[in-house]
Amino acid sequence: MVFQSAAATLDLWEAGQGLGSTERSLALAAAAGPEWGGMDELARLPLGRRDALLLRLHSALAGPTLDATASCPACGEAAEFGVDARALLACADEPFADPAPVEVDGFVVVWRSPDSTDVDAAAAAGSAREAELVLLGRCVAEARGPDGEAVGALPAEVRAALAEAMSDADPLAEVLVDVACPGCGEEFVADVDVGSFVWAELQMHGRRVLREVDVLARAYGWTEAEVLALGERRRAAYLALAEDGAR
């Protein structure tokens, strides 16, 4: 796993700059799960399975608690809350089986869980309704009506049952947290974008390492490679000495 060295952290931080959110999440997942063959294989993982890798990366970087904020829909104040990555990861420990067809009112729908490529395609749609249609078009392998004939459009109740089945099959694909606003007391549900929060943590970590390189290079004349070769504790000790000497 990454973060075994400060150099690897900076390499990942640099590689993530300028990437779109999906590409960046895949790059982070690749660092967290080197046992996966490559980006293409990771991109085909169900979304929650990919985000489980990101949560493990976050735990290695900043501990098991995912600190997040969400704007209150009633008053706009930022509400802070924490998410236990261990509890979320427990959901991903269950074996992932091929999903059973959804059957509602005679309709039978064969489907698969959305992956990163599906979400990327849906995000390019012009509206929420169009995004839903894109996702269904990509993830529904076969749909038949009560007469056994193939159908192109699904009734609302069938789409709702399919959405519920997708959520049940891959619970980490959408992380929803109940939050109470500290300002007005409004209770609302926050949608946690795991990839964005893990990237924010990596950015903070990367900037901290860059600052350490800057201070120690100025104080001792070391190169970046020499600073990064130091262990984290030794680097912190030299940093404290350098800052004490500057006072």
C-alpha positions, 0 to 999 in steps of 0.5 A, spaced: 500 500 500 502 507 498 504 511 504 510 506 506 514 512 503 513 520 503 516 519 495 510 515 494 505 519 497 508 525 493 508 521 486 500 519 487 499 527 489 502 529 483 499 524 479 492 526 481 493 533 479 489 535 473 485 528 473 477 528 473 474 525 479 473 518 476 480 517 473 483 520 480 479 515 484 481 510 480 488 512 481 487 512 488 484 505 488 490 503 484 495 505 489 491 502 495 490 495 491 496 494 487 493 486 487 489 489 482 491 488 475 490 495 472 486 501 471 481 497 466 480 492 471 479 497 477 474 501 472 470 495 471 469 493 479 462 495 482 463 502 484 462 500 492 468 495 491 472 501 488 470 505 494 472 500 499 479 500 496 479 508 497 477 507 504 482 503 506 487 508 503 484 513 507 485 509 514 492 508 512 493 516 511 489 519 516 485 513 521 479 510 520 474 516 521 472 520 515 471 527 517 466 531 512 462 537 512 455 538 508 451 544 507 445 545 511 439 545 505 435 550 510 440 555 512 446 554 508 451 553 514 456 547 514 455 541 518 461 537 520 460 530 521 464 523 522 464 517 518 467 510 521 470 507 515 471 501 519 463 500 519 463 502 512 468 497 510 464 491 514 459 492 508 464 490 503 466 484 506 460 480 504 462 476 498 459 479 491 455 475 487 452 476 481 445 480 482 439 476 481 434 479 476 429 484 478 421 481 478 416 487 479 409 486 476 411 481 471 417 485 468 423 481 469 430 485 469 437 482 468 442 487 470 449 488 473 452 493 478 454 500 476 462 501 475 466 507 474 465 507 467 458 507 468 458 513 473 462 517 468 458 516 462 452 518 466 455 524 469 456 527 462 448 527 461 444 533 461 439 532 467 438 527 472 433 524 468 438 523 462 443 520 467 438 515 470 437 513 463 444 512 461 445 508 467 440 504 466 442 503 458 449 501 460 447 496 466 440 493 464 442 487 460 435 484 458 428 487 460 422 483 458 415 485 460 409 481 462 408 478 455 415 476 455 417 481 450 423 485 450 422 492 452 426 499 452 422 503 457 421 501 464 415 503 468 417 508 474 415 502 480 420 497 476 426 503 476 425 504 483 425 496 485 431 496 480 435 502 484 433 499 491 436 492 488 442 496 486 443 499 492 442 493 496 447 489 492 453 494 493 451 498 499 458 503 498 456 505 492 452 511 495 454 513 502 448 516 505 449 519 512 444 523 517 446 529 519 443 535 524 445 542 522 448 545 528 445 552 526 438 551 525 437 544 527 435 541 521 436 534 520 438 532 513 441 526 509 448 528 506 451 524 500 458 522 502 463 522 495 468 517 498 473 519 492 473 527 493 474 526 501 480 521 500 483 526 495 482 532 500 486 528 505 491 526 500 492 533 498 493 535 505 498 530 506 502 531 500 502 539 502 505 537 508 510 533 506 512 538 501 513 543 506 517 539 510 522 538 504 522 545 503 524 547 510 529 541 511 532 543 504 533 550 506 536 548 513 541 543 511 542 543 504 539 536 502 536 534 496 528 532 495 530 525 495 535 525 501 529 529 505 524 524 503 529 518 504 528 519 512 523 516 516 517 520 518 519 520 525 526 522 523 524 527 518 519 530 524 525 531 529 529 534 524 523 539 522 523 541 529 530 542 530 530 546 524 524 550 526 527 551 533 534 554 530 530 559 526 527 562 532 
